[in-house]
């Protein structure tokens, strides 16, 4: 399967730089797989497309301010570190810029010297392993860390922008810190909208997948199947698993909010055959040909061309239908990517 077959041209002005004033006022494209048809609405009306007995499954991970700006001890050269995850106490896997001149034993400092870290070794792919004092890392994140927005969202680095992103680049149900990016399909929900779905008979459950670099890592192979996903940690509790599995047994739909929720559920489905509690690391790469075992409908945003996220939605809806829907979205002026509009594939 060739990666070039999942390309499209997006006018730059359609890349959303800011979210809508109110979360649920984003536009909603509804893609009907059976009818091969698309329709248009706003996200506040998503309940019109959900049925009694459905379960809405969200990813309740919480974005941490994981970007640290600092300098090399001794030379003063500027560095930028993105904390990915803690491998074990005090040792973190990170992305570091500039990476070319990094060497083991190099010391870096952040936040006017309040936090120091030492480069241990290069990790897998493009990552670096660093040693920090555990308590100081978390304190530094709250004092001088920045929300790691995607590079296509341009910001000036002002304090008020950082404060805004801490609140807005976060779902309203986020509760388990550990993600370096938001599960963006969930950004459209408000507490009021979620409350409206309950009397409609729509249940809600949560998985946790700490969104990491793997979700957004570009595909650098021309053949799709040769790409490998970086592992991301997931957890599903027994209580939440019971809600999802009981819905399946009763014939209700599992409606996944986001590609990260989808990969978590499909990982569990592949490993266990049904939805049961568990935790671990998922490196599941979903592309056309994948047989979905758990997810029946998908809420998602509009994704980058040639990305693992686009390949996932093409696997779910079919490449031709999905690329046609994207062409329609571009012609209609939908807003793309993390702060953009939404799609419901059913």
HELIX and SHEET records of a PDB file:
HELIX    1   1 UNK A    3  UNK A    6  5                                   4    
HELIX    2   2 UNK A   12  UNK A   14  5                                   3    
HELIX    3   3 UNK A   23  UNK A   25  5                                   3    
HELIX    4   4 UNK A   43  UNK A   49  5                                   7    
HELIX    5   5 UNK A  134  UNK A  144  1                                  11    
HELIX    6   6 UNK A  159  UNK A  168  1                                  10    
HELIX    7   7 UNK A  184  UNK A  188  5                                   5    
HELIX    8   8 UNK A  191  UNK A  198  1                                   8    
HELIX    9   9 UNK A  213  UNK A  216  1                                   4    
HELIX   10  10 UNK A  224  UNK A  226  5                                   3    
HELIX   11  11 UNK A  238  UNK A  249  1                                  12    
HELIX   12  12 UNK A  259  UNK A  272  1                                  14    
HELIX   13  13 UNK A  308  UNK A  317  1                                  10    
HELIX   14  14 UNK A  319  UNK A  331  1                                  13    
SHEET    1   A 9 UNK A  37  UNK A  42  0                                        
SHEET    2   A 9 UNK A  27  UNK A  32 -1                                        
SHEET    3   A 9 UNK A 342  UNK A 345  1                                        
SHEET    4   A 9 UNK A 297  UNK A 301 -1                                        
SHEET    5   A 9 UNK A 254  UNK A 257  1                                        
SHEET    6   A 9 UNK A  55  UNK A  59  1                                        
SHEET    7   A 9 UNK A 203  UNK A 209  1                                        
SHEET    8   A 9 UNK A 232  UNK A 236 -1                                        
SHEET    9   A 9 UNK A 278  UNK A 282 -1                                        
SHEET    1   B 2 UNK A  61  UNK A  63  0                                        
SHEET    2   B 2 UNK A 176  UNK A 179  1                                        
SHEET    1   C 7 UNK A  67  UNK A  72  0                                        
SHEET    2   C 7 UNK A  78  UNK A  88 -1                                        
SHEET    3   C 7 UNK A  91  UNK A  97 -1                                        
SHEET    4   C 7 UNK A 128  UNK A 132 -1                                        
SHEET    5   C 7 UNK A 115  UNK A 122 -1                                        
SHEET    6   C 7 UNK A 107  UNK A 110 -1                                        
SHEET    7   C 7 UNK A  67  UNK A  72 -1                                        
END                                                                             
